Amino acid sequence: MVKRFNGFTAVNGVSLTVQPGEVVGLLGVNGAGKTTLMNMILGLITPTEGSIRAFGMDQRKHRLEILKRANFCTTYAALPGNLKVRHNLLIFARLYGIPHAKRKVEEMLSLLEIEKLADKPTGQLSAGESTRVNLAKALLNDPELLLLDEPTASLDPDIADKVRKLVRRVQRERSPAILYTSHNMRDITEVCDRVLFLHEGKILAGGTADEIVAQFQQEDLENVFIKIARSGGLEG
């Protein structure tokens, strides 16, 4: 895929596949192309060149059918702040046509351990609480494709650990294809089966976390990230 904005190439020849039951991590500095790639997969913007397929369907022709089977969580899109958490989740459950919507909302509140937030106005939540509510929203329709954009941002270590375990539990029990971005190397090493490094819109390296660490001859994934951020080179 290629995406250009007024002559600037944000995504340059990226090709990737995420299999059911697989968590693929997207790493890269701000501006590497991660968000643009996510937005293209969601159909919010269209590729300048190339195409996107999900569930055997072309996204340009079957966007709504694909989105019914997908969902996303991002810290950069707030839910309506004047509505209570319960009401926000209920609206999204009904938009997705989920049967027994109230029961499903209660299930998600319990799963994310946010029952005490149910009747609180969404606009009064802390950053960490908002992230957990967004994650509850993302799981409402039992998505087969789940896009997680920094889902542990603004979370304290205890809750971040619970979120990582939750993602693994969802992967194990429901087998969605998950695309996961984070600047937290612990997230990537604990959650992701495979990692792709983006730099200036291109994939520079891919493989398991251990394979990439070995390829770059670094001590850990964080040092690899720093090396790529500073040089963008592939040399070890």
C-alpha positions, 0 to 999 in steps of 0.5 A: 500500500502507498498513501500520499498527502500533497506529495508527502508519502506517509506509507510507502509500499507496505504489505502485511498480513495478520492471520486469525489468532495472531497479534502483530505489533507495529512499532515506529517513531511518531510519523512513521506511518502507523496511524495512517496505516490503521486509518486505511484499514478502517477505511477512514482514508483510502490508499493512493496505490494498492488495496486492502482485503479483509475476510476475503473481501475488497475493502473499497467495495465491502467496507461496511461488511468488514467493519461489522466484523472489526473494531478498534481502540485508540487513546486519540478518539474520545467517546461522547463526554456528556453520556454515562459510560453505560449509555455510551457502550449501549449505543455502540452495542446497538449500532453493531446490532448486538443481541441482548445489548444490555447483557453484553454491556454488563459483560464488558464492564465486568471484563474490564473491571470498570463496573464502578464507572458505569454511571459516571459521565464519560467526560469525567473519566481519567485518561486511564479510565477512558482507555479501559472504556474504549477497550470495552467498546472495542470488544463489544461485537466480538471482532474478528479483526481488532485494531489496538492503538496504544491501549495501555497508554496512560495506565498505571503498571497494574492496570496495564498488566491486566490489559496485556493479559486481557488481550492474550485472553481474547486472542486465546478464546476468540482468535481475532486477528489483532494489529497492536501499536505501542511505544511500550516495549513490554507490551510488544514483547509480552503480547505480540507474536510478530513485530513490524518496524515502520520507519518513514512509511516503510517496513524496515524489519519484521519477525519475532521480538527475539529475532529482531533483537538478534538481527540488530545485535542489541540487548533488547527491543527498546535498544533496537527501537532507539537504533532505528529511530536515530538511524533508520538503518538496517545494518547490525 
